[in-house]
Amino acid sequence: MRRLFLLLGVCLLSGCATFGSQGEAGRKYVVFFTRGSARIGSTAGMVIAHAAQVAARHPDAQVMVAGFAAAHGNLDADQALSGQRAEAVAAALQADGVAPARIVERPRPPSNEDPGVAAHRVEISLSGH
């Protein structure tokens, strides 16, 4: 139960990523996943919907979707999970109105540099505007 509250807290704080000099367009929108999953939960869906709204206000920006996964032994499976997470977020962004041509998916290699839930995420950012 304690882990659930921690995960929920991290998800809610995902909207608190740092702002760059470009305001909302310079911000990273972070979507968290449970270990071994590429399923988008309700909180993650809200973060994605908000990122899609920001993208709509910046129509010249590319929407970068970087998928992450921890290295848990089978690096091929972990790499595939990173890609599946990026694909799931890209599909949700499209469903929320972002044109597919604007979305660039970047699955990252598996890593254990980010501890805990930080390794189970996708980062959405806008660039080139």
Beta strands, then each sheet from edge to edge (+ up, - down):
strand 1: 29-32
strand 2: 62-67
strand 3: 103-107
strand 4: 121-127
sheet 1: 1+ 4- 2+ 3+
end
